[in-house]
């Protein structure tokens, strides 16, 4: 099973690199943030619904692995899928690749809670989200 979807695509800018000419860690996390917002859409949440309904995904835990360096000019893309879910949370698997070589550069597993932004607490996932999760499921073994 492979429910991965492309959740981000971009390029490493020179301004995102450190003194050693490698992409700085904060920009890996920035790409992760973009991917998570895009996963909201894949999970059935439109920007309008997020703004009007004041409900969104909030990262509550994550584990990252850096596999290889990225340099200015590298084209990158991220694939994301769902490892598992509970009543109020979803665990996402993100994989960042150097698009030119196809090599993985960064892996992340994040648990996100479906939050009521006014109450500042997790609420149950919607039926639409539960339905979308099914098509986005990835195999735990494939995720490694």
C-alpha positions in Angstrom: 0.0 0.0 0.0 1.3 3.5 -0.8 -0.8 6.5 0.2 2.0 8.9 -0.3 1.2 12.2 -1.9 3.5 15.0 -3.0 3.1 17.6 -0.2 5.9 20.0 -1.1 8.1 21.0 -4.0 10.7 23.8 -4.1 14.3 24.8 -4.4 17.1 25.4 -1.8 18.0 29.1 -1.9 21.5 30.4 -1.2 20.1 32.5 1.7 18.9 29.2 3.4 22.4 27.8 3.6 24.8 28.0 6.6 28.5 28.8 6.6 29.3 25.3 5.3 27.0 25.9 2.3 24.5 23.3 3.5 20.7 24.0 3.9 20.2 25.0 7.5 18.1 22.9 9.8 15.4 25.5 10.2 14.6 25.3 6.5 14.1 21.5 6.7 11.5 22.2 9.3 10.0 25.0 7.2 9.5 22.5 4.4 7.9 20.2 6.9 5.5 23.0 8.0 4.5 23.6 4.3 3.9 19.8 3.8 1.7 19.6 7.0 -0.4 22.5 5.8 -0.8 20.8 2.4 -1.8 17.6 4.2 -4.7 19.5 5.7 -6.0 19.9 2.2 -5.4 16.2 1.4 -7.3 15.4 4.6 -10.3 17.3 3.4 -9.7 20.7 5.1 -9.8 23.7 2.8 -8.1 27.0 3.8 -11.6 28.6 4.0 -12.8 25.9 6.4 -9.7 26.3 8.6 -10.1 30.0 8.8 -13.9 30.1 9.3 -14.2 26.9 11.4 -11.0 27.8 13.4 -9.9 24.2 13.4 -6.5 22.9 12.1 -3.8 20.4 12.6 -1.2 21.2 15.2 2.1 19.3 15.6 2.4 17.8 19.1 5.4 15.5 18.6 8.0 14.8 15.9 11.1 12.7 15.2 13.4 13.8 12.4 16.3 12.0 10.7 18.8 13.9 8.5 20.1 11.5 5.8 22.2 13.7 3.4 23.1 17.4 2.8 21.2 19.7 0.5 23.0 22.6 -1.2 21.9 25.9 -2.8 20.2 25.2 -6.1 19.0 21.7 -5.2 15.4 21.0 -6.3 13.5 19.1 -3.6 10.2 17.5 -3.1 8.4 15.9 -0.1 6.0 13.0 0.0 3.7 12.5 3.0 1.3 9.8 4.1 -0.6 8.6 7.2 1.0 6.0 9.4 -1.9 5.8 11.9 -4.7 7.8 13.5 -6.7 7.9 16.7 -9.8 9.7 17.7 -8.1 13.2 17.8 -4.6 12.7 16.3 -3.0 11.6 13.0 0.6 10.4 12.7 2.2 11.6 9.5 5.3 10.2 7.7 7.2 12.8 5.6 10.1 12.0 3.2 12.1 14.8 1.6 14.0 14.0 -1.5 16.7 15.6 -3.7 14.5 15.7 -6.9 17.5 15.5 -9.2 19.1 12.4 -7.7 16.0 10.8 -6.2 17.9 10.3 -3.0 16.2 10.7 0.3 17.6 13.6 2.4 15.3 13.9 5.4 12.6 11.7 7.1 10.1 12.8 9.7 7.3 11.3 11.7 5.0 13.8 13.2 1.9 13.4 15.4 -0.6 16.1 14.8 -3.7 16.9 16.8 -7.0 18.2 15.3 -7.3 21.4 17.3 -10.2 23.7 18.0 -8.2 27.0 17.8 -10.6 29.0 20.0 -10.7 26.4 22.8 -7.0 25.5 22.3 -7.7 21.8 22.7 -7.9 18.6 20.6 -11.2 17.6 19.2 -12.4 14.4 17.4 -11.5 14.0 13.7 -14.3 14.6 11.3 -16.0 11.8 9.3 -14.5 13.4 6.1 -11.0 13.3 7.6 -11.4 9.6 8.6 -12.5 8.8 5.1 -9.5 10.6 3.5 -7.1 9.0 6.0 -7.9 5.6 4.4 -6.5 6.6 1.0 -3.4 8.2 2.6 -2.3 5.2 4.7 1.3 4.1 4.2 2.7 0.8 5.4 4.9 1.1 8.5 7.6 -1.1 6.8 7.5 0.9 3.6 8.0 4.1 5.7 11.5 3.1 6.8 
